[in-house]
Amino acid sequence: YADPWGESMGPPPSPDESGPSSLNFAYGLGSTVVPAAATVTLNATALRACVLGRLYLGALNAIAIPSHADEANMTITSIQINSTEQLGSAVGAGVPFTAFSLEALSSMQNLNQFVPLNGVVSITVVNPGPNPVTVTGHFFCNAS
């Protein structure tokens, strides 16, 4: 429960006066279908400045019995904030998709990177498997 802002407190601060992420909870990346043996990029634009925390991704195939089995073969080959690469490995080396799945919650670290107003976050996903999958993702934002 949050108390309403009272007149005695003066005008409420703008998001910029409150600091990055003070009003942000999550930064959605949307969802897209990754065809079999294909690469796609999820893109999202910041509505206001924020500090990205933990990244969570999920992939669900759409075959007869939907499952997350295809996640094991998928990789993340790029995470960019305003065209600045966040992965420290060689270009295209990638990180296992499962490193960002719900099962990896206990071991995943915060990205802790600032994204300015209208900043663009891009995540490139490779699906080498035989099934198309729907990929969805989001960051939780850190308080600043």
C-alpha positions, 0 to 999 in steps of 0.5 A: 500500500502506498499513501497518496501524495498529500498537498502538504508535501508539495508538488510530486517529483517528476521521474527525472527528479526522483532518480532512475528506477524509482518509479520503474518495476520491470522493463518488458522486452515483449515476445516474438516467434523465433523460427526453426534454425533462425536468429531474432532480436528483441528490442525495447525502448525505455519510456524513462530512465531506469537501471536494469537488474535481472534478466529473465527469458522464456521460450515455449515451442508450439508443437502438439504439447507445448514445452520449454525443451528447446531452451536447452539448445538456444543461445543469447549472442548479444545484449546491447544497451544503446548499441553498446555490447554487454557480453564480454565474450567474442562476437557470436560466442553467446551465453546459454539461453537457460542462464536467463530462465526461471530455473536459473534464478538463484545463480543469475547476477544483476546487470545493473546498467543504466538506460536513459530515456528513449534508450534501446535495449536489444537481445539477440536470440539464436534458435538452432533447433527444428521447432519454432519457439515463442520467446518472451523476456523482461528485466526487473529494474533496480532501485537507484 
